[in-house]
Amino acid sequence: MHKNNFLPLALLLTATASTAHAQGFAFTNSTLAVNNCKAASPAERQQAVAAANDAMARFPHGMVHVHTEGLLPGQAGHDESEQAMRDWPAARDLAVGYCVTGNPAYLEHADQILATWMKTYQPNFNPIDETGLENFFLAADILGDAMPAPLHAAWLSFAAKLSSGYLASIDKNAGKPDNWQSHRIKLAAMAAYTTADTGAIGHVESAFTTQLGSNIQSDGTTLDYGKRDAIHYVVYDLQPLVTAALAAHDHGENWYGIHAADGATLGMALDWLMPYANGTETHQEFNNSTVRFDATRRTAGVPGFSGVWSPGEAGTLYLFASALDRKYADLAYQLAGTPKLWQRLEMGMS
């Protein structure tokens, strides 16, 4: 890596790591992450190093805002945003690579990516644009005390901004319990746990409970399935809710077991989806969607917006769900295979 490319960030990154950062985290504390990395199998280590080496080739692409929601490829900054957002999993892969090898080059480059975004990015609180920030949360969890103190402080400030902004957005959109609200809840949960703000955690848990009752119908279908006629949107509704429940689970709390006032649970929806995920049932996607942009994407030939739904799309969903309920483990393995190390770290598995 050529350090001269990053001189504007020098002051942020030359400070030594603090000896004891406040130990809030989204999914895993750094001590557990290090222990899991030490115990990683040779195959996990090989995959992690390969991913980190790929990420080393990325020059940080920080932007003030990103926006892809509602846009087709080639439209109005979609491609630039999509390219920039590849930094987010790259930082995660570098953090995992550092965790398993101790290679300081991986740490330095992960810090550079995080610092670029902390210096540049201003959240727009569009949860579809920003849902991929999940990768930054895991990266910061893994790096822990290895992050320079100023960068760690900048990260906590950013997480606090996300927490307060998304909680306000959740309240403002309480009457719109579609997949956007599910993604708001995920982002707010990760941010609240990162800042260890008990009031914010309680707030988002209440919103999670409300979302179960408003989004999951009595037969286990989700609100978006009725609007979109697509299993894709069942997964897109449930994935952020499972991730929020996973963050709670990793802190010893059982959001998966929450029953809404009408009896709805996360498990009801996961169970409804199972016959499609295991191949017993099939579904032609978006044939009767009431959302105009679905037809636009279908006409444009965007993959996944026509034809039979592919069960592999639910692999990560059931993998993460299996950490909450072991009855999904066989299906998760069928769909996703053996978890990657970063997935095990996010699942809080030892």
C-alpha positions, 0 to 999 in steps of 0.5 A, a space after each residue: 500500500 502506498 501511504 502517500 496516497 492517504 496523507 490527508 488522514 495522517 493525523 487520524 491514523 498516526 495515533 497509537 491505539 488506545 489501551 481500553 476503548 469503551 467496549 460497545 459492539 454490534 455483534 462480537 467483542 474483539 476478545 471473542 473475535 480474536 479467540 475465534 480467529 485463533 481457532 479458525 480452521 486452515 480452510 477458514 484462514 485461507 479464505 480469509 487471507 484471500 479475501 483480505 488480499 483482494 481488499 488490499 487492492 482497493 483505494 478508498 472510495 469515500 463519498 459524502 452520500 451514496 444512493 442506489 435505491 430506486 435507480 437502475 444501473 447507469 442512472 444518476 450516480 447508481 454505479 458510482 455509489 455501488 462502486 464506493 460501497 464495495 469499501 464496506 465489505 472490503 473493510 470487513 475482509 481486511 479486519 478478518 484478515 488481520 484477526 487471523 494473521 496479525 498482518 499490520 498491512 491489513 490493519 492499516 488498510 482497514 483503518 484507512 478505509 474506515 477513516 476515509 468514510 468517517 471523514 467524508 460520509 454524511 448519512 442520508 438515513 435511507 435504509 436501503 442505501 445504507 443497509 450494507 453498513 452492517 459490514 463496517 459494524 462487524 469490521 469495527 467490532 473485530 478491530 476493537 482496541 487495534 483501531 487508533 483512538 481518534 478513529 475509534 472515537 470517530 466511529 462511535 460518533 458516527 454510530 451515535 448519529 446513525 442510532 439517533 437518526 434511525 430511531 427518529 426515522 423509525 418513529 416517523 415511519 411507524 405507520 409504514 411497516 414494510 421492508 424499509 422499516 425492517 432495515 431501519 430497525 437493523 441499522 438502529 439496533 447495530 448502532 445502539 449496541 455499538 454505543 452501549 446506549 441502553 435507552 436506544 436499545 430499549 427503543 429499538 427493541 420496542 420498534 422490533 416488536 411493533 414491526 413483527 405485529 405490523 409486518 408479519 401476517 397471521 399466516 406467516 407472510 410478510 407485508 411486502 409479499 402481499 405487495 410485491 408477489 415475490 419471495 425476494 422481498 420476503 427474504 429482504 424483509 426478514 434478513 434485517 430483522 434476523 440480523 437485529 435479533 442476532 445483534 441482541 442474541 450476541 448480547 445475551 438477549 432473546 429478540 427471536 423469542 419476542 411475541 407481538 401483541 397479536 402473537 406474531 413472531 419472527 419464527 412464523 415468517 421463517 417457517 412460512 418461507 421454509 418450503 420455498 427455501 428447501 425446494 418443496 414449493 416454487 414461486 414465479 417472481 413479481 407476476 402480480 406486484 403492485 409496485 411500479 419500480 418492480 415492473 421497471 426492473 423486470 423490463 430492464 432485465 435486472 436479474 431476479 425480477 422475473 422467473 422462478 425464485 432461487 432458494 440460494 438467495 435465502 442462504 445467509 438468512 437461514 444461516 444467521 437464523 440458525 444461530 437463533 434457532 437450531 432447527 434451521 441449521 440443516 436448511 442453512 447448510 443446504 443453502 449456504 454451506 459451511 459458514 465463512 469466518 466473518 459469518 461466524 464472527 457476526 453470529 457470535 459463535 465460538 
